[in-house]
Amino acid sequence: MFTKILIANRGEIACRVAATARRMGIRTVAVYSEADATAKHVAVCDEAVLIGPAAAKESYLRGDKIIEVAKALGAQAIHPGYGFLSENAEFADAVEAAGIAFIGPPASSMRAMGSKSAAKQLMEHASVPLVPGYHGDDQDPALLQREADRIGYPVLLKASAGGGGKGMRVVEHSEDFAAALASCKREALSSFGDDKVLIEKYLIRPRHIEIQVFADSQGNCVYLHERDCSVQRRHQKVLEEAPAPGMTHERRAAMGEAAVAAARAVGYVGAGTVEFIANQDGSFYFMEMNTRLQVEHPVTEMITGLDLVEWQLRVAAGQPLPKQQHELNLNGHAIEARVYAENPEKGFLPSIGTLRHMDTPNAVSFELGGLPGGDPAPVRIDSGVREGDTITPFYDPMIAKLIVWGADRTQALARMSQALSEFRIVGLATNIAFLKRLVESAAFSGADLDTGLIERHGDALFPPPKAAPLGALALAALALLDDEQPQAVAADPWGKACGWRLNGAYKRQLSFTDDYAAGLDAGAYALGLTYHPHGWVIEAAGGSSPLALVARNDACYSIHLGAAALQGSVYRDGDMFHVFTNGQHYALAYNDPLSHAGEVETGGGRLTAPMPGKVVAVLVSNGQEVKKGTPLVIMEAMKMEHTIAAPADGVVEEVLYQVGDQVADGAPLLAFKAA
C-alpha cells in the first residue's frame, strides 16, 4: 500500500480523499492555487504546495506542475478526484510515465469512453442497449441538421467530450436546430477544447439511473447497485438517491450486468459509473460512462457500508477487490442534496461571496458514518469550505453535500427535510430553501421521477415571495433591540435602551423590507413596539400581540408571541437580519432612519451582467428596436452560457462590450430605452 499520495484537486473531494488516506495511515499532499491559500483542503492535508494563479488552467489543470510536486515530495500515487484532470488520458499517461501510480482507470479506458461517439460504437458491439442517435465524426452542420430531422424531434445535442451538463441542448423543432447547434459548439469548445457533438433522441419523461462499477487488475468486476439521479437542472444533478425507487431485483441485475459488460469492453480498472437513461416502462439505454469517482458516490457508500475511496486506493496499489458480487448487499435508503451557492429564483446563477455564517445540522464526516455491522449515521456532510471562507468565481460554487440515511425511503425523506431546515447560511444566496421545497414536493416524495421534474413542477418549486410572518418580524425586532443595548454600561440605568419611561409608555417604530415587501405600495413592513414592564406589544398590519423574550442563547431566541411559543435564530449582517424559524429563512433589511447607505444609483436603462464572465455573443446593434424577451447578449460564466434578454419593448441605445470582453459582476452591458 502507498505511504504518501498527492491529491490533484480541491474542495470537498480533496477533503474526502484525505480523510480516507488518514484513516488508512497514508500521508497526503495538497496542491492549491493562489485563490485557495487558506482553503480547507490545504489545512487537512499533511503537506501543501502552491502551483499557480487562481484560474484553473494555470493551476489545477497544470498536470506538469502537479507531477513535479509529486516527484519532489515523494508521493507514490496521484488521486485526481473528479473534474479537472480526472478524465484526462494524457495526464494519466504522464503520471504513469513519471513512475507514479494513477488512482484511476487506464488511459486507454478513458480514451475509449471519453468520446461519447466512440463509446456508443463500443457499447453497440458489447450488446449494451443504445438510444437512437447520430455519433459520427462528420460534423458538417447541414449533415447534423439532416440527422436530427431523421431521428425526429425532440433531440438532445451533447458535446462528445463533455460532462456535467455542459455543452448540452434540447431542440424541440427543426427550425431551432441551427442556433442550438452553434451555442452547443461554443460552450463545448470553451469547456473541453473540442466542439464535436452527437445527437440523440430525447426521451419523454426519462429517468437517469446510473450503476456504480468497480474493477481490479486481476480481472474482477462488480456493480455496487444503482443510483437514481433523475432530478436535474440544466442537465446537472440536484438530488441523488440509492437505491432507485421502484427498482425490481430483475431490472437491477439486468442493468448491473450491462454496466459490467460496458466496463469489461474497455478493459476498465478502478471506480467508474455507467449512466443509463431509462423509460417509465422499464427499458433502459446506455448514455455514457464516467471514468472517475462520481460526486454522488456517498449514497452508494451509505447503503453498502463501503468506503469507495479505500477501494480505489487498494485497486491502484494492485490489490484485488475487497468483495465479490454475491457479498454486496443493500441496507436502507440514502439521499444526497447538493448545497450550492446559487440563486434558484434567478436561473440558478452562481452566487459569489463570503460565508459569514454557516450552521450545519448535527452530522458526521464519512469515516464516522456508522459502526461495524451497524447502520450508518442518519446525517453526513461532505464539505470543502468553512465559515469565513469565500466562494469565488473561479471554481464550482458547491458548499457541501448533505447526505441522509434511513431504514427506508420514507425515513430518509423525513431526515433530509429536517436536515435542510437546520442548514443555515448567511452571506450569499443558496439553494437550501429550494431543495427543501423539492424534497417535500408531491412529485419527489411520491417517487414520480424523471429528468423534467423541476421544469414540470416549476409553479410549486418557484412560488412567488410570501409576506414574512409576524413571528419572524418579532424575532428580527428583538435582535435589533439587543444590538442596541450598550454592553459596557449595562449596570447604568441611563445607558439602557430598553424603553423605560418615568411617565407613559415608550413607543418605537421600525421598518423592514424583503423581496415581498419591496413589491408592496408601502414598500416595507411597518412595526410598532410599545414597551411594557414585562415585554412589548408589537403592532403590524395584521394586528397587535404581546411579545416577551423568554430566553436567549447567542443567536437563538425563545419568545412568547401572544399565546404562542416560538423559537428562532437571528444573524445580523450589516443592516440585514437573517431570521431562521419553523424551517424557513427570512432575509429582512432594516431601514435605519439615520442611515442613507441603502440609497444606490440604479443606472436606469442599463442591463447589467448577472455575474463576472465573458461576452461570447452580441446579438443586437446600436439603435436596434427589439421586443420584450429578445436575446441581446450571451455571456459565459463558470463555463455556462447565460442569455441577457430585453426586459420590455424598446431600443438598444448603445452596446458597451464586444465579443471576447471580460466583464465584472453588475457591469452595464448595454444602454436600453424602453418604449
Disulfide bonds with the S-S distance in Angstrom:
none
